[in-house]
Amino acid sequence: MRYAIYGAGSLGTVLGAYMTKGGITVDLVNRNKAHVDALNENGAVISGTINMKVPVHAILPEQMEGIYDVIFLMTKQLHNRDVVTKLLPFLGEKSVIVTLQNGIPEPLVAEIAGSGRTIGCVVEWGATLKGPGECELTSDPASMSFHMGRMEGITDEQMSLVKSLLETMCPVDVEEDLLGVRWSKLLINATFSGLGTVMGGRFGDVSESREARPIALACMKECMDVGHAAGAVFAPVQGKDITKLFYYRGSLKKAFASFLMPIAMKKHRRIEPSMLQDMKKGKPCEIDAINGVVCEWGRKTGIPTPVNDRIVEIVKKEQNGELPLSPDNLKLFKK
């Protein structure tokens, strides 16, 4: 059996290290030659909430050859149509692409690769690329998990194989309602990744800020209202019903949700938003695939999304150099 992690940046490198440590041979594929060279020469160096150094096998995309049984897709989904199309020659009839991307990427991946070769997976942990071959795991290992769901045509055998590979890192939940899981992850990303990028900070900077928490709660409420209008049933996040915990109508429940937020995010407070990481490197971020999805579905369902609209506006201005990455940007939500 042959496996690849396509887009082995921060998350992919950490996953590849765990898989390799667990006895799985996997190709870590990345376009950054310096990163690939460092991985091959020094191994994957993981710090943060754990410390380990694991010899891995890394290659450039043009070095891929033959058929892979499983390709874990971990690139940004900005260019999914082009990326997935280029991966088709490396897929056999029973091969699968497992998309671990943000947003709701499965429909497009299935359109290109076929629903019988598409598995969706939500990642409940975070990491930061510190330099070539070096990553920081920013989540508490005890709080990490994956949540998998299948598209039509995926067999139990394919699901079991992918589940066994991911379990070399952390627990894996197989979800019947993949859309509900996706909407729950979208809510977390839109709130903490979106506002974290607005502030130029980490998840904890959002959850622990008195100025940011009311905005974060309003963002979460918009996501829930839009998701419900779209027919989604939000899945529990690591066993917790986020709609019961954070949805509010009155001031008392809102105050309770605000009090609860830093407690709920404590084990993930060190996560640096991937969008922020991209901007620091001068790369375009995927704001349209995160908060932009909430705004898009809000327009479709007739639900106003002023907070998410403003997050998209600010992040794009930051990306264009019109605004700094600063907590001062929270003032732009006052109206």
Secondary structure, 3 states (H helix, E strand, C coil): CCEEEECCCHHHHHHHHHHHHCCCCEEEECCCHHHHHHHHHHCEEEEECCCEEECCEEECHHHCCCCEEEEEECCCHHHHHHHHHHHHHHEEEEEEEEECCCCCCHHHHHHHHCHHHEEEEEECCCEEEEECCEEEECCCHHHCCEEEEECCCCCHHHHHHHHHHHCCCCCEEECCCHHHHHHHHHHHHHHHHHHHHHHCCCHHHHHCCCCHHHHHHHHHHHHHHHHHHCCCCCCCECCECHHHHHCCCCHHHHHHHHHHHHHHCHHHCCCCCHHHHHHHCCCCCCHHHCHHHHHHHHHHHCCCCHHHHHHHHHHHHHHCCCCCCCHHHHHHHCC
